[in-house]
Amino acid sequence: MTGRKWHDSARERWDDNAGSWHSRSVQMWTEGSRKDIVPFIMRNVPSGSSLADLGCGDGFGSFLLNSKGYDVTGMDLSEKMVEFAKKQERKGLNFLQGDLSSPPFEKGEFDAVMMINSLEWTQDPLEALRKASDIIKVDGRLCIGILGPTAHPRENSLPRLHGEDVICNTMMPWELEKLAADNGMVKEDEAWVFKKGVPSKLIENLSLELKQALTFMTLFMFRKTLNGGVR
C-alpha cells in the first residue's frame, strides 16, 4: 500500500469511527482501559509542561491533562475526531489535524509527547517515532501506549497474514523498546493495563516479560537523549 493510500484509508477509517469512539471516550479515560494514563503522565512529566498528544482522537485525554495543569496541543488524522476535540478548546488546550508521519511542529517545541494506540496506525512506525522524538526537547519525555498481546483490537492487523493490505502495524512491547533504544531514547518507566477481572495478586510477582505478555496495553515512558531525533 502506498503512503498516500495508507494515509487516506486510515483517515477514512477513523472518520467513520469518530462517533462511536466519542460515545465511549469518557468511560475509557475515567473508568476503562485508559484510566491509568493521566496518572502515569503525572508521575513522569511535571505539571505545567508543554505536551503534544499525537493521535488525540476526540481530545478527552488532552482535556484531562490540561485540567491537571499541562499546556496541551492535540493532533489527529481524522477531521471528524478533531471536530469533536475542538469543542473542548480553552486556554492551554488546542487541537489541529495532522499526520504522525509529518507532524506540523518545530524541532524541540514540546517538553513531552503522548502517543496512545496511535503509533500502530502508521505505515512506518519507526519514522513516526523519530518524528515524535524530533519535536521533543533534549531530556523531554515520550509516552507511548501500544496494544498488548491480549488486546482484541489487534485483529486490525490480522489480514496481512492473508496477503491483504492493512492500516494497522501492531507490535510487541519488546519491539517498541528496541526501536526506542536504537534511536536515542532511554526507558524511564513502564505500566501495564490488564483486562477486567485479572486479580492483581496473579501478576504482582511475575517477571517483566510475563507482565507484558498478559497486557491489554503497555505504557512506556522514554526520555530523549542528546542523540535522539530524526536521522
ZIQUIMO-V971959 format. One record per residue. RES is the residue in three letters. PSI is psi as a letter, one per 40 degrees, with the letter a starting at -180 (none if undefined). D_CENTER is the distance of its C-alpha to the mean C-alpha in Angstrom with 1 decimal. Layout:
# ZIQUIMO-V971959
RES,PSI,D_CENTER
RES,PSI,D_CENTER
This chain:
# ZIQUIMO-V971959
MET,h,22.9
THR,i,23.0
GLY,d,20.2
ARG,d,21.6
LYS,d,21.9
TRP,d,18.4
HIS,d,17.2
ASP,d,19.7
SER,d,19.1
ALA,d,15.4
ARG,d,16.2
GLU,d,19.1
ARG,d,17.3
TRP,d,14.9
ASP,d,17.9
ASP,d,19.8
ASN,e,17.3
ALA,d,16.7
GLY,d,19.7
SER,d,18.9
TRP,d,15.3
HIS,d,16.7
SER,d,19.5
ARG,e,17.4
SER,d,14.6
VAL,d,16.8
GLN,d,17.7
MET,d,14.3
TRP,d,13.3
THR,d,16.9
GLU,d,18.2
GLY,a,16.0
SER,e,13.1
ARG,e,10.9
LYS,d,13.9
ASP,e,13.3
ILE,d,10.1
VAL,d,12.2
PRO,d,15.0
PHE,d,12.9
ILE,d,12.0
MET,d,15.6
ARG,e,17.1
ASN,d,15.5
VAL,h,15.4
PRO,i,18.7
SER,i,19.2
GLY,e,20.2
SER,i,17.6
SER,h,16.2
LEU,h,12.4
ALA,h,10.4
ASP,g,7.6
LEU,h,6.6
GLY,f,6.4
CYS,e,8.0
GLY,b,10.1
ASP,e,13.4
GLY,e,12.4
PHE,d,13.5
GLY,d,10.8
SER,d,11.7
PHE,d,15.2
LEU,d,15.1
LEU,d,14.0
ASN,d,16.7
SER,d,19.1
LYS,e,18.7
GLY,e,19.8
TYR,i,16.8
ASP,h,17.3
VAL,h,14.2
THR,h,13.7
GLY,i,11.4
MET,h,11.2
ASP,i,10.9
LEU,d,12.9
SER,h,14.9
GLU,d,17.9
LYS,d,18.5
MET,d,15.1
VAL,d,15.9
GLU,d,19.4
PHE,d,18.3
ALA,d,16.1
LYS,d,19.1
LYS,e,21.3
GLN,e,19.7
GLU,i,20.2
ARG,a,22.4
LYS,h,23.1
GLY,e,20.0
LEU,h,17.7
ASN,i,17.4
PHE,i,15.7
LEU,i,16.2
GLN,i,15.6
GLY,i,14.3
ASP,h,13.1
LEU,d,10.4
SER,e,13.6
SER,g,15.5
PRO,h,13.8
PRO,f,16.9
PHE,i,17.0
GLU,i,19.4
LYS,h,19.2
GLY,f,18.6
GLU,d,18.1
PHE,i,15.5
ASP,d,15.8
ALA,i,12.1
VAL,i,8.7
MET,h,5.5
MET,h,2.1
ILE,h,2.0
ASN,f,4.4
SER,d,4.6
LEU,d,6.0
GLU,d,8.5
TRP,f,9.8
THR,i,11.3
GLN,d,14.8
ASP,g,14.6
PRO,d,11.5
LEU,d,13.7
GLU,d,14.6
ALA,d,11.1
LEU,d,10.5
ARG,d,13.9
LYS,d,13.5
ALA,d,10.5
SER,d,12.9
ASP,d,15.8
ILE,e,15.0
ILE,i,14.8
LYS,i,18.2
VAL,h,19.7
ASP,e,18.9
GLY,i,15.8
ARG,i,12.8
LEU,h,9.3
CYS,h,7.0
ILE,h,4.7
GLY,h,4.9
ILE,i,6.9
LEU,h,9.7
GLY,i,12.9
PRO,d,16.3
THR,e,17.6
ALA,h,15.0
HIS,d,17.1
PRO,e,14.5
ARG,e,14.7
GLU,e,17.9
ASN,d,16.5
SER,e,17.0
LEU,d,20.4
PRO,e,22.6
ARG,d,22.2
LEU,e,24.7
HIS,e,27.1
GLY,e,26.8
GLU,i,25.1
ASP,i,22.5
VAL,i,18.9
ILE,f,15.8
CYS,h,13.4
ASN,g,13.1
THR,i,12.4
MET,i,13.0
MET,i,14.4
PRO,d,13.1
TRP,d,16.1
GLU,d,15.3
LEU,d,12.1
GLU,d,14.2
LYS,d,16.9
LEU,d,15.0
ALA,d,13.9
ALA,d,17.4
ASP,e,19.1
ASN,f,17.5
GLY,f,18.6
MET,h,15.9
VAL,h,17.1
LYS,h,15.4
GLU,d,16.4
ASP,i,15.1
GLU,i,13.7
ALA,i,13.7
TRP,h,14.0
VAL,h,13.9
PHE,i,17.0
LYS,i,18.5
LYS,i,21.0
GLY,e,24.4
VAL,h,23.5
PRO,h,25.8
SER,d,24.5
LYS,d,27.8
LEU,d,27.0
ILE,e,24.1
GLU,d,24.9
ASN,e,27.2
LEU,i,25.3
SER,i,24.3
LEU,d,20.8
GLU,d,20.9
LEU,d,22.1
LYS,d,19.6
GLN,d,16.8
ALA,d,18.9
LEU,e,19.2
THR,i,15.6
PHE,d,13.9
MET,i,10.6
THR,h,10.5
LEU,h,8.8
PHE,i,9.7
MET,h,10.9
PHE,i,12.5
ARG,h,15.2
LYS,h,16.2
THR,i,19.8
LEU,d,22.5
ASN,e,22.2
GLY,i,18.5
GLY,a,17.4
VAL,h,18.4
ARG,none,21.3
